[in-house]
């Protein structure tokens, strides 16, 4: 366990000082090796497209993205649903599934990606990421690995994602004198993602009329003609993500 804790501390120090994709890759690669895994992959999905940092073979990652395997990958699909780190194996997850999924895992196995541990990372406003550590085919039991290091693996995923987002995301000219309250900005952000007022109310745990109130207030503060105009102005000024 001490080795895991030392690897975690070095990882946290590393991501805190990384300034580009190459540096983040190097930090995660060192942690992957110290934890006894073969390779790693971080995949962030947002409206701006995917962010991939990994030590997977380039031929495989290029194929994965070009073929839109994210739409059928059972590991990614489960990670969207779950919140805790989970172990997986290709043969196990392919059982009972169609030929397309079986072919997908078959192709992954050709590149040495057959079993591992995945950390789901909910990122807010429909954004999502995951950090996967791949184990050798005949390596140590993954059940024991996950049981001993579940909390640390989860923290590693969250730290890595937070620093990647803060360091690599496109620069936005934020208005530091935002006239919007936090709830007004939140309602506008969900509206920009196509949510109805009823849906926003369910997400925030408030009544629909409360959402209407916040959106009307935001519209007035931004001097917008309507809510759609308010969303456009808020995005332009960097008031909402």
C-alpha positions, 0 to 999 in steps of 0.5 A: 500500500505504501508504494501506491501512496508514494505513486499517488503523491508523485502523481499529484505533484506532477500534474500540478506542474504539467503544462502541456499534453506531453507533460501530462502523458509523462506524469501519468505514464510514470504513475501507471508503471509504479502502480504495476499497470501496462498502459493508460488512457485519459479520454475527455468528451465535451462539446468541443470534441475529445481530448485524448492523452494515453500510452496506447498504440497510436494506431489503435487510438486513431482507429478508435476515434475515427471509427467512433468506437466511443458509441459502442465501447461497453467500458465507456458506456458503463463509465457514463453510468457508474461513479466508482472505479471498476475492473473489466475484461474484454471477453467478459464484457463481450459476452452476449453482445453483438458481433460489432462489440465482439469485433471491437474487443478483438481489435483492442486485444491485438494491441494488448488492451484486454483488461483493466481498471476504469475510473469514471469522471463526471465533469458537469453539464453533460461533459464526461471523462474517464481514466483507464489503466490497462493490465498485462494479460497474465498480471496480478489479480485486478480484484485485489488491485482495485480493492486496495487502491479504489479511493486513490485511483478515483482521486487520481482520475479527478485530479488529472481531469481537473488539471488537464481541463484547467491547463489545456482548455481553450482560453476564454475571455471571462468577464470578471464583473459578471452580473449573473448570480450562480443560479442564473448562470447555471440555468443559462448553461443548461439552456445552452445545452438544449434542456427545457425549463422543466428538465432544468428544474428537475436537474436543480431540484427546484420548481419550473417557475423558479427556473423561469424566474432565474432565466428572466432575471438573467435576460434582464441583466444582460439586456437581451431580447429573449432567453436565446439571446441571453444564452448567446450573450453569456457564451460570447462574454464567457459567463457560462461554460 
